[in-house]
């Protein structure tokens, strides 16, 4: 292979074109800031500048080792192997494996910038290179070295910037994580304190609930304990009334009774949008650090002379009882979420106590009612026994004083018939009349004991009518009757209803001296409503226990109670008496008896 030596420089037109090409190439390189882009542009420009077949460029590391090798062939068939490229750039011979036979001449130039070798740039071609080409190539190589050096500096600068940015991001992440960890630690501490306070408030609720005092004293003690736990000057329970208003419960802490009496109950309902309604019905935790942030709750704060407030719902399961509120925090930062936690626990516990207290009250009332019912049962049993004994004595007395007396008189009349001087016909007539009266008395006595028609279907109205005819015959009073009851009533119900009417009519017969009586029996309100009214002498209701026949009045009342109904007696001296009663029809039909 022939090596071309240096030629003399001639400033002809061709040389001028080379310089212009170098200048344009330098300008192009100045617009590229990436090493890879500079290498690719330098190879392309070197091929054009030297009319070469192949261009090579290597970039070395800080320790001088080759890091990156670039090559570009004008014709892909004239490409050179990478190991041959390395030998050429190192200044070795061009003969050997890996070189295209068409390549006979090379030109290489070290890339030096800032006193540091960056690599080398070389070209190869089939012919030699003129001195002008070598000079232009050397100038161009220097420009490439400067551009690559600058690009490397920019890359290093960008790497440093990226490193600093990453370092700053790492520092920021570390700081954020530290803040998160600190907040978690503070949150865990707050949760622990809140749990401790919640336990304290539950213990306080339990302790105060066992004192056995009334609800007012319970809330007075509880609000004092809550005020100490949440550092509040005032604590108040608001109760939701049946009228849909929030009313303060007596026993508030830090609020005197005079100030509490001036507080006006506020409307509260699920469909309202005011703060109190949202707290009670929508579980809002309301906190106002200052009075001007209280919104529609400001009038209440002003009424209670408070500067700030925290309020939570007061519930017992699904039952909405009202809300619990603490006012005037003693802490500089005001009320916290932990205070809301404590108030919620206090509200839930107090709600259960509220239910327990009212359950105890209901239980006491139920016991009292049962005791009254038991006393009434005992009295009824006594009265029934007395009434049975009375009826026995009455039955025996009527038999003795009426039927037996008349039978004795009839027997005497019959004995006188045998006397010679007696008027047999007249004596027999008198005896017959006495026997008729005895028969009537016995029939009436049997009727009162067990009316035979009462057991027959439809016999109730007939039986009552028969009893009313007896009343007319005994008193001569005018009786108005209005009876309309079902025919399918059970015998027990008919008997009980008949005894009620008979008892009322007996009082009219014995004590009223009435001239007009009205008897009414009609179905009303799923039961039978009865009324027996007279225009007799009447009496004072408050003195009935001392009046004759007072056991009959008691029997009227107790019979109605046993039937599950009611009885009411109204009377005034000189203005008659009216007995009203009502028996329920449940289980009174003959098929259900």
C-alpha positions in Angstrom: 0.0 0.0 0.0 1.3 3.5 -0.9 1.4 6.2 1.7 0.8 9.7 0.5 3.2 12.3 2.0 2.3 16.0 2.8 1.9 18.5 0.0 2.5 22.2 -0.1 -0.4 24.5 0.8 -2.0 26.4 -2.1 -4.7 29.0 -1.5 -6.6 28.3 -4.6 -10.4 27.9 -5.1 -10.3 24.3 -3.9 -8.7 25.2 -0.7 -11.1 28.0 -0.1 -14.0 25.5 -0.5 -12.4 23.2 2.1 -12.2 26.1 4.6 -15.8 27.0 4.0 -16.8 23.3 4.4 -14.8 23.2 7.7 -16.5 26.4 8.9 -20.0 25.1 8.0 -19.1 21.8 9.7 -18.0 23.7 12.9 -21.3 25.6 12.9 -23.3 22.4 12.5 -21.4 20.8 15.4 -22.0 23.8 17.6 -25.8 23.2 17.4 -25.5 19.6 18.8 -25.1 19.0 22.6 -25.2 15.2 22.8 -22.1 13.0 22.4 -23.8 10.4 20.3 -25.3 13.0 18.0 -21.9 14.8 17.7 -20.2 11.4 16.8 -22.7 10.6 14.1 -22.5 14.2 12.6 -18.7 14.2 12.8 -18.4 10.9 10.9 -20.8 12.1 8.2 -19.0 15.5 7.8 -15.5 13.8 7.8 -16.6 11.5 4.9 -17.7 14.5 2.9 -14.8 16.7 3.9 -12.1 14.1 2.9 -14.0 12.2 0.2 -13.2 9.0 2.2 -14.9 5.7 2.1 -15.0 5.0 5.8 -14.9 7.3 8.9 -14.1 6.1 12.5 -14.4 7.7 15.9 -13.6 6.4 19.3 -14.2 8.0 22.7 -12.1 6.9 25.7 -12.8 6.9 29.4 -11.1 8.9 32.1 -8.6 6.0 32.5 -7.8 6.0 28.7 -9.7 2.9 27.9 -11.9 2.8 24.8 -15.5 3.2 25.8 -17.4 3.8 22.7 -16.5 3.2 19.0 -18.5 4.7 16.1 -18.0 4.1 12.3 -19.7 5.1 9.1 -19.1 3.8 5.6 -20.2 5.6 2.4 -20.9 2.2 0.9 -22.0 -0.5 3.3 -19.9 -3.0 1.3 -16.8 -1.0 2.2 -17.3 -1.3 5.9 -14.4 -2.2 8.2 -14.5 -4.6 11.1 -14.4 -3.1 14.6 -11.1 -4.7 15.5 -9.5 -3.3 12.3 -10.9 0.1 13.2 -9.3 0.0 16.6 -5.9 -0.8 15.0 -6.1 2.1 12.5 -7.1 4.6 15.3 -4.3 3.3 17.4 -1.8 4.1 14.5 -1.2 0.5 13.4 -0.8 -0.9 9.9 -3.7 -0.9 7.6 -2.8 -4.3 6.2 -4.5 -7.3 7.6 -7.8 -9.0 8.3 -10.9 -6.9 8.5 -9.9 -4.2 5.9 -11.7 -3.8 2.6 -9.2 -4.2 -0.3 -10.4 -0.9 -1.8 -9.0 1.0 1.3 -5.4 2.0 0.7 -4.9 5.2 2.7 -5.9 6.5 6.2 -5.8 9.7 8.1 -6.2 9.9 11.9 -6.3 12.7 14.4 -6.3 12.5 18.2 -9.2 14.3 19.9 -7.8 16.6 22.6 -9.7 19.2 24.6 -8.6 21.0 27.7 -5.4 19.0 27.8 -7.3 15.7 28.1 -7.4 13.1 25.3 -11.0 12.3 24.5 -10.4 9.8 21.8 -9.6 9.8 18.1 -11.1 10.5 14.7 -10.0 8.8 11.5 -10.9 8.3 7.8 -9.8 5.8 5.2 -10.1 5.7 1.4 -8.8 4.2 -1.8 -6.5 7.2 -2.6 -4.2 9.3 -0.6 -5.0 12.6 1.1 -3.6 16.0 0.2 -2.0 18.3 2.7 -4.9 20.6 2.5 -7.3 17.8 3.3 -5.1 16.7 6.2 -5.0 20.3 7.5 -8.7 20.7 7.1 -9.3 17.3 8.7 -7.0 18.3 11.7 -8.9 21.6 12.2 -12.2 19.7 12.0 -11.0 17.1 14.4 -10.1 19.9 16.9 -13.6 21.3 16.5 -15.0 17.8 17.1 -12.8 17.4 20.2 -14.0 20.7 21.6 -17.7 19.9 20.9 -17.4 16.4 22.4 -15.6 17.8 25.4 -18.3 20.4 25.9 -21.0 17.8 25.4 -19.3 15.6 28.0 -19.2 18.5 30.4 -22.8 19.2 29.8 -23.7 15.5 30.3 -21.7 15.4 33.5 -23.4 18.6 34.6 -26.8 17.1 33.8 -25.8 14.0 35.7 -24.8 16.1 38.6 -28.1 18.0 38.4 -30.0 14.8 38.1 -28.1 13.4 41.1 -28.8 16.6 43.1 -32.5 16.4 42.0 -32.7 12.8 43.0 -30.9 13.6 46.2 -33.3 16.4 47.0 -36.2 14.1 46.2 -34.8 11.5 48.5 -34.4 14.1 51.2 -37.9 15.3 50.7 -39.2 11.8 50.8 -37.2 11.1 53.9 -38.5 14.3 55.4 -42.1 13.5 54.5 -41.7 10.0 55.9 -40.2 11.5 59.0 -43.2 13.8 59.3 -45.6 10.9 58.7 -43.8 8.8 61.3 -44.0 11.7 63.7 -47.6 12.3 63.0 -48.3 8.6 63.4 -46.5 8.6 66.7 -48.5 11.6 67.8 -51.6 10.0 66.5 -50.9 6.8 68.3 -50.2 8.8 71.4 -53.5 10.7 70.9 -55.4 7.5 70.3 -53.9 6.0 73.5 -54.8 9.1 75.5 -58.3 9.0 73.9 -58.7 5.3 74.8 -57.6 6.1 78.4 -60.0 9.0 78.5 -62.8 6.8 77.1 -62.1 4.2 79.7 -62.2 6.9 82.3 -65.6 8.2 81.1 -67.0 4.7 81.0 -65.9 4.1 84.5 -67.4 7.4 85.5 -70.7 6.5 83.9 -70.7 3.1 85.6 -69.7 4.7 89.0 -72.4 7.3 88.8 -75.1 4.9 87.5 -74.6 2.7 90.6 -75.2 5.5 93.0 -78.9 4.9 93.0 -79.8 8.6 92.7 -82.2 10.1 90.2 -81.3 11.0 86.6 -80.8 14.7 87.4 -78.1 13.8 90.0 -76.6 11.2 87.6 -76.2 13.8 84.8 -74.8 16.3 87.3 -72.1 13.9 88.3 -71.5 12.7 84.8 -71.1 16.1 83.2 -68.6 17.1 85.9 -66.5 14.0 85.1 -66.7 14.7 81.3 -65.7 18.4 81.9 -62.6 17.2 83.7 -61.7 14.7 80.9 -62.1 17.1 78.0 -61.0 20.2 79.9 -64.3 22.1 79.4 -65.8 24.7 81.7 -69.4 23.7 80.7 -71.0 20.4 79.7 -74.6 19.9 78.8 -76.8 17.0 77.6 -79.6 18.1 75.2 -82.7 15.8 75.1 -84.8 15.4 72.0 -88.4 15.8 73.1 -91.5 14.2 71.7 -92.5 17.6 70.2 -89.3 17.6 68.1 -87.3 20.1 70.1 -83.9 20.0 71.8 -84.2 20.8 75.5 -81.4 21.0 78.1 -81.4 18.3 80.8 -81.1 19.5 84.4 -77.7 18.6 85.9 -75.5 20.6 83.5 -71.9 21.3 84.7 -70.9 24.9 84.9 -74.3 26.3 83.9 -76.5 27.6 86.7 -80.2 26.9 86.8 -81.2 30.5 86.1 -79.1 30.7 83.0 -80.4 27.3 81.8 -84.0 28.4 82.4 -83.4 31.2 79.8 -82.4 28.8 77.1 -85.2 28.4 74.5 -85.7 24.8 73.1 -84.6 24.7 69.5 -86.4 22.7 66.7 -84.7 19.5 65.7 -85.8 17.0 63.0 -84.3 14.6 60.5 -85.4 16.7 57.5 -83.9 20.0 58.9 -80.5 21.3 57.8 -79.5 23.2 60.9 -76.4 22.2 62.8 -78.2 20.6 65.8 -80.4 18.5 63.5 -77.4 17.2 61.6 -75.6 16.4 64.8 -78.6 14.5 66.2 -79.9 12.7 63.1 -76.8 12.5 60.8 -74.0 11.9 63.3 -72.2 15.2 62.6 -69.3 15.9 64.9 -69.6 19.7 65.3 -66.6 21.8 66.5 -66.4 25.6 66.5 -63.1 27.0 67.8 -64.6 30.5 68.0 -68.0 31.9 68.3 -67.9 33.5 64.9 -67.4 30.1 63.4 -70.5 28.5 65.0 -72.9 29.4 62.2 -76.5 28.9 63.2 -75.3 27.7 66.6 -74.1 31.1 67.6 -77.3 32.2 69.3 -77.0 29.2 71.6 -73.4 30.0 72.4 -74.4 33.5 73.2 -77.2 32.4 75.4 -74.9 30.1 77.4 -72.2 32.8 77.4 -69.7 30.4 75.8 -66.8 31.1 73.4 -66.4 27.7 71.7 -68.2 24.4 71.5 -67.9 20.7 70.5 -71.0 18.6 70.1 -71.6 14.9 69.2 -74.8 12.8 68.9 -76.3 11.2 71.9 -77.7 7.8 71.0 -78.8 4.5 72.5 -78.5 2.0 69.7 -80.7 3.3 66.9 -82.7 5.6 69.2 -81.8 9.2 68.8 -81.8 10.8 72.3 -80.3 14.2 71.5 -76.7 15.5 71.7 -73.8 16.0 74.2 -72.0 19.4 74.1 -69.0 20.8 75.8 -68.4 24.5 76.0 -65.4 26.8 76.7 -62.3 24.7 76.4 -59.6 25.3 79.0 -56.9 24.4 76.5 -55.3 27.1 74.4 -55.9 25.1 71.2 -59.5 24.5 72.0 -61.3 21.1 71.7 -59.7 18.3 69.8 -60.8 15.1 68.0 -59.9 13.2 71.0 -62.4 15.2 73.0 -65.0 14.3 70.4 -64.1 10.6 70.9 -64.6 11.0 74.7 -67.9 12.8 74.2 -69.1 10.1 71.9 -68.3 7.3 74.3 -69.9 9.3 77.1 -73.0 9.8 75.0 -73.3 6.1 74.1 -72.8 5.0 77.7 -75.2 7.6 79.0 -77.7 6.5 76.4 -77.6 3.0 77.8 -78.0 4.3 81.3 -80.9 6.4 80.1 -82.6 3.3 78.7 -81.8 1.3 81.9 -83.2 4.0 84.2 -86.4 4.3 82.2 -86.6 0.5 82.0 -86.3 0.4 85.8 -89.0 3.1 86.0 -91.3 1.1 83.6 -90.6 -2.0 85.6 -91.5 -0.3 88.9 -94.7 1.0 87.3 -95.5 -2.5 86.0 -94.8 -4.0 89.4 -97.1 -1.3 91.0 -99.8 -2.1 88.4 -99.4 -5.9 89.1 -99.6 -5.2 92.8 -102.8 -3.2 92.3 -104.2 -5.9 90.1 -103.3 -8.5 92.7 -104.9 -6.4 95.4 -108.0 -6.0 93.2 -108.0 -9.7 92.6 -107.8 -10.4 96.3 -110.6 -7.8 96.9 -112.6 -9.3 94.1 -112.1 -12.8 95.5 -113.2 -11.5 98.9 -116.2 -9.7 97.4 -117.1 -12.7 95.3 -117.1 -14.9 98.4 -119.1 -12.2 100.2 -121.5 -11.9 97.3 -121.9 -15.7 97.1 -122.6 -15.9 100.8 -124.9 -12.9 100.5 -126.8 -14.6 97.7 -127.1 -17.8 99.7 -128.5 -15.9 102.6 -130.8 -13.9 100.3 -131.9 -17.1 98.6 -132.6 -18.8 102.0 -134.2 -15.6 103.3 -136.5 -15.3 100.4 -137.4 -18.9 100.5 -138.2 -18.6 104.3 -139.8 -15.1 104.2 -141.8 -15.5 101.1 -142.4 -19.0 99.6 -142.2 -21.0 102.9 -144.4 -18.4 104.7 -147.0 -18.6 102.0 -146.9 -22.4 102.0 -147.4 -22.4 105.8 -150.3 -20.0 105.4 -151.8 -22.2 102.7 -151.4 -25.3 104.9 -153.2 -23.4 107.8 -156.0 -22.5 105.4 -156.4 -26.1 104.3 -156.5 -27.3 108.0 -159.3 -24.8 108.7 -161.4 -26.3 105.9 -162.0 -29.3 108.2 -163.6 -27.1 110.8 -167.5 -27.5 110.9 -168.1 -23.7 110.9 -165.5 -22.8 108.2 -166.3 -21.5 104.8 -164.6 -24.2 102.8 -164.9 -22.4 99.4 -163.4 -19.2 100.6 -160.6 -21.0 102.4 -159.8 -23.0 99.3 -159.7 -19.8 97.3 -157.3 -18.2 99.7 -155.1 -21.3 99.7 -155.1 -21.4 96.0 -154.0 -17.7 95.8 -151.2 -18.3 98.3 -150.0 -21.3 96.3 -150.0 -19.1 93.1 -148.0 -16.4 94.9 -145.6 -19.1 96.1 -145.2 -20.4 92.6 -144.5 -16.9 91.2 -141.9 -16.3 94.0 -140.2 -19.5 93.3 -140.2 -18.9 89.5 -138.7 -15.4 90.1 -136.1 -16.9 92.4 -135.1 -19.5 89.9 -135.0 -16.9 87.2 -132.5 -14.9 89.1 -130.3 -17.9 89.8 -130.3 -19.2 86.2 -132.7 -17.9 83.6 -133.7 -20.9 81.4 -134.1 -18.9 78.2 -130.5 -17.5 78.5 -129.0 -20.7 77.2 -131.2 -20.9 74.1 -130.0 -19.2 70.9 -131.5 -15.7 70.7 -132.7 -16.1 74.3 -130.6 -13.2 75.6 -133.0 -10.5 74.5 -136.0 -12.5 75.8 -134.3 -13.0 79.2 -133.5 -9.3 79.6 -137.0 -8.5 78.5 -138.4 -10.8 81.2 -136.2 -9.1 83.8 -137.5 -5.7 82.7 -141.1 -6.9 83.1 -140.3 -7.9 86.7 -138.9 -4.4 87.2 -142.1 -2.8 85.9 -144.3 -5.1 88.1 -142.3 -4.2 91.2 -141.8 -0.5 90.7 -144.4 0.6 88.2 -141.6 2.6 86.4 -141.7 3.2 82.6 -138.9 1.4 80.9 -137.4 2.3 77.5 -135.5 -0.6 75.9 -132.9 -0.5 73.1 -131.2 -3.8 72.6 -129.2 -4.8 69.5 -126.5 -7.5 70.2 -125.4 -10.5 68.1 -127.2 -13.8 68.5 -124.0 -15.9 68.4 -122.5 -14.7 71.6 -121.1 -17.4 73.9 -123.1 -18.5 76.9 -120.4 -17.2 79.3 -120.5 -13.8 77.6 -124.3 -13.6 77.6 -124.4 -14.7 81.2 -121.8 -12.0 82.2 -123.6 -9.3 80.3 -127.0 -10.4 81.8 -125.5 -10.3 85.3 -124.2 -6.7 84.7 -127.7 -5.5 83.5 -129.4 -7.4 86.3 -127.1 -5.8 88.9 -127.8 -2.4 87.6 -131.6 -3.0 87.5 -131.5 -4.4 91.1 -130.0 -1.2 92.3 -132.8 0.7 90.6 -135.5 -1.5 92.2 -134.0 -1.3 95.7 -132.6 2.2 96.0 -133.7 4.5 93.2 -137.5 5.0 93.5 -137.3 5.9 89.8 -140.3 6.5 87.5 -138.4 6.3 84.3 -135.7 3.9 83.3 -133.7 3.5 80.0 -131.9 0.3 79.2 -129.5 0.2 76.1 -127.2 -2.6 74.8 -125.4 -2.1 71.4 -122.3 -3.1 69.7 -119.7 -0.4 69.7 -115.8 -0.2 69.3 -115.4 -4.0 68.9 -117.4 -4.6 72.1 -120.9 -4.3 73.7 -121.7 -1.0 75.2 -124.4 -1.0 77.9 -126.2 1.7 79.7 -128.8 1.7 82.5 -130.1 5.2 83.3 -132.9 6.2 85.8 -134.4 9.5 87.1 -134.4 8.3 90.7 -133.1 9.9 93.9 -129.4 9.5 93.0 -126.5 9.6 95.5 -123.0 11.1 96.1 -120.4 9.0 94.3 -117.7 9.7 96.9 -119.9 8.3 99.7 -120.9 5.1 97.9 -118.8 2.9 100.2 -121.1 3.8 103.1 -124.4 3.5 101.1 -126.7 0.5 101.0 -126.0 -1.6 97.9 -122.4 -0.4 97.6 -121.3 -4.0 97.0 -123.5 -4.1 93.9 -121.7 -1.0 92.6 -118.4 -2.7 93.3 -119.5 -5.9 91.6 -120.4 -3.8 88.5 -116.9 -2.3 88.3 -115.0 -5.6 89.0 -117.1 -7.7 86.6 -116.3 -5.2 83.8 -112.6 -5.3 84.7 -112.5 -9.1 84.7 -114.1 -9.1 81.2 -111.3 -6.7 80.0 -113.7 -3.8 79.7 -114.7 -0.9 81.9 -117.6 0.4 84.0 -118.5 4.0 85.0 -121.2 5.1 87.4 -122.4 8.7 87.4 -124.9 10.0 89.9 -126.0 13.1 91.7 -128.6 13.5 94.5 -132.0 14.2 93.0 -130.8 13.8 89.4 -130.8 10.0 89.0 -128.0 7.5 88.2 -126.4 6.3 85.0 -124.3 3.1 84.8 -122.2 2.8 81.6 -120.1 -0.3 80.8 -118.3 -1.8 77.9 -117.3 -5.5 77.4 -114.9 -6.5 74.6 -116.2 -8.9 72.0 -112.8 -10.7 71.5 -113.2 -14.5 72.0 -116.9 -13.9 72.9 -118.5 -15.8 70.0 -120.1 -19.1 70.6 -117.6 -20.9 68.4 -114.7 -19.5 70.4 -116.1 -19.8 73.9 
